[in-house]
Each structure stands twice: as structure tokens, then as C-alpha cells.
Amino acid sequence: MNQLDALKQYTTVVADTGDFRQLAQFQPQDATTNPSLILKAVQKPDYAPLLKETVRQHAGRPLDEIMDRLLVRFGREILSTIPGRVSTEVDARLSFDTEASCARAERIIRWYRDEGISGDRVLIKVAATWEGIEAARRLEQQGIHTNLTLLFSFCQAVACGAAKVQLISPFVGRIYDWYKKSAGAAWDEAASSGANDPGVKSVRQIYEHYKHFGIATEVMGASFRNVGQILALAGCDLLTISPELLAQLAASDAPVSRALDADAARKLDLKPASYDEASFRFALNEDAMATEKLAEGIRAFAADAVKLDKLMKEAA
């Protein structure tokens, strides 16, 4: 048994890609997308016609509509390949606008349903800002399920759990990146790998808190830099993994063992935690890594949305 198949015994494996033609070989349960992955895909010759076709079909409509139509088109293609759910992201430029995020999410779900796709097969991705979490709370109350992304801190996870969001995506690799860069020449890779990786430790803390207190929100580790980070989180509810790292797992038959265990988490001595808006903002502000990576992530996704706008204008 290869490592990918072994991992699937403990964890739901999700493919982190917009390249739906790559999916079948890895047989993931779910798939995640974001504007950066869609931008990467539509610049490939295989997918350029799909961009042009979508722009042509909706010529004259506002760019935000055409972008969401494109995201739904990719989501539809992905769902024809996988048995589970696809995550489709609300424009990152709305990360601090609760009302606009809700409106975009509702429209995306409506368009999926128009394509004959059940809302249960779609997770709406929203950045885990205070405003994004509030949007997710309202969407979940309507039966629209959400995936809170760009999550780097414990306070974000606790607030998401309180909002009863369906799923969170803590970003393992980006947390690792920050601590490695911050340490500079003092960074010890061996001492900070596996279970000691700062990104892995962050996900473990969140997972244990959720399981201990019976919080139903699913934990999906994301943004991996290496196979070691993935294996150190075997047993997490879900892990979303790039095609490159899926291929590495499929090519290895080294043993895989469970690293996270819900039963063990329930037996831990943990203190409850809760945040209102003021304490959430202060806790996030106190965490330099989370503050910097959240802001950086929103800027990067927003910049890629602008590039996607440009490509759509050029295709018109």
C-alpha cells in the first residue's frame, strides 16, 4: 500500500487544485480551489478555451459576475470527477465586507443549483477575518456551508467553531514559512519538522480543542510544503494537498501511522475559550505571524483576482 492510500485510512484526502484533469489519478474525496489556482489553470493551453467560452457566454455582464461564472464552471467540472465537495472562494477583495460576501456566496450557490448541483456539494470559501466569520455564520444559518480559509491562529479557529462553520482550513505551510524566515540563520530544520513543525503544532492545538469540546466544525490542514507535514497530521478530519505532493505520497510505500486522535483529545485537560469582536481583534493583533500572514494572503488572492479580471477583459 502506498502512503496516499494509507493516509486515506485515517484522513479524508482533498485535492488542492483548479486543474480538474489531474484529479482522477489521485481519487480524492473533495477538491479545493481559489482565485490563484484558477488563474494558474486558465493560463494553461488546456483551459484557455474554457475562459474564452465563459466570457463569450456572459458578454456584457459585470466582471464580478463573469468571474463567479468561471469559478462555478470549474467547480462543475471538478464535481464531475470527484464524489464529494468542491470549495469555491468568494472574491478576497470582499474580505472585510460581511454583506457583500454573503451576497456573492448566495449568488454562487444559486448558480450551482441552476446547473443541477446540490448545495451540499459546495463549500463557500471565505477569509477568516471577523467580517468573514460573521458572513459564514449567516450563511450557515441559511444552510449554505462554508470553508474558512487563511486561518493562522487559535482565536480564528475558536471564532469559526462558535459560528458553526462547516470547515476550516488552517495553513500549515505558511505558518512554517513565517517562523523559518523569522528565525533566519538560527532555524533548525530537523528540530522544527514533523510534530514539532510550527504549522503542524497549530493544527494539532485546533484539532484537539474542537474534539475535546465537541465542536462539529471540520478541520482541514492546508498549504503544505512537504510530505512530512502531511504525515504529521494523519488523522486530521481532512487534508487538502497539491497534486505534486499527492504524487510524492503515491510514489512511496513507507509506513503511515495515525498522528491525531479524537478519542485522545477528549481526555486532555483543556480550558474553554471564547472571543467577542474586541477580544478576537486583540488576540489576532498579539499574534504577529497570524496578523502578517492573514494580511499577506488577502493581498495575494486579491492581486490574483485582479489578474483574472485582466485576462477576462482580454478574452472579451
Secondary structure, DSSP 8 states (H G I E B T S, - for coil): --HHHHHTTTSEEEEE-S-GGGSTTT--SEEE--HHHHHHHHTSTTTHHHHHHHHHHTTTS-HHHHHHHHHHHHHHHHHTT-SS-EEEE--GGGTT-HHHHHHHHHHHHHHHHHTT--GGGEEEEEE-SHHHHHHHHHHHHTT--EEEEEE-SHHHHHHHHHTT-SEEEEBHHHHHHHHHHHHGGG--TGGGSGGG-HHHHHHHHHHHHHHHTT---EEEEB--SSHHHHHTTTTSSEEEE-HHHHHHHHT----------HHHHHTS--------HHHHHHHHHH-HHHHHHHHHHHHHHHHHHHHHHHHHHHH-
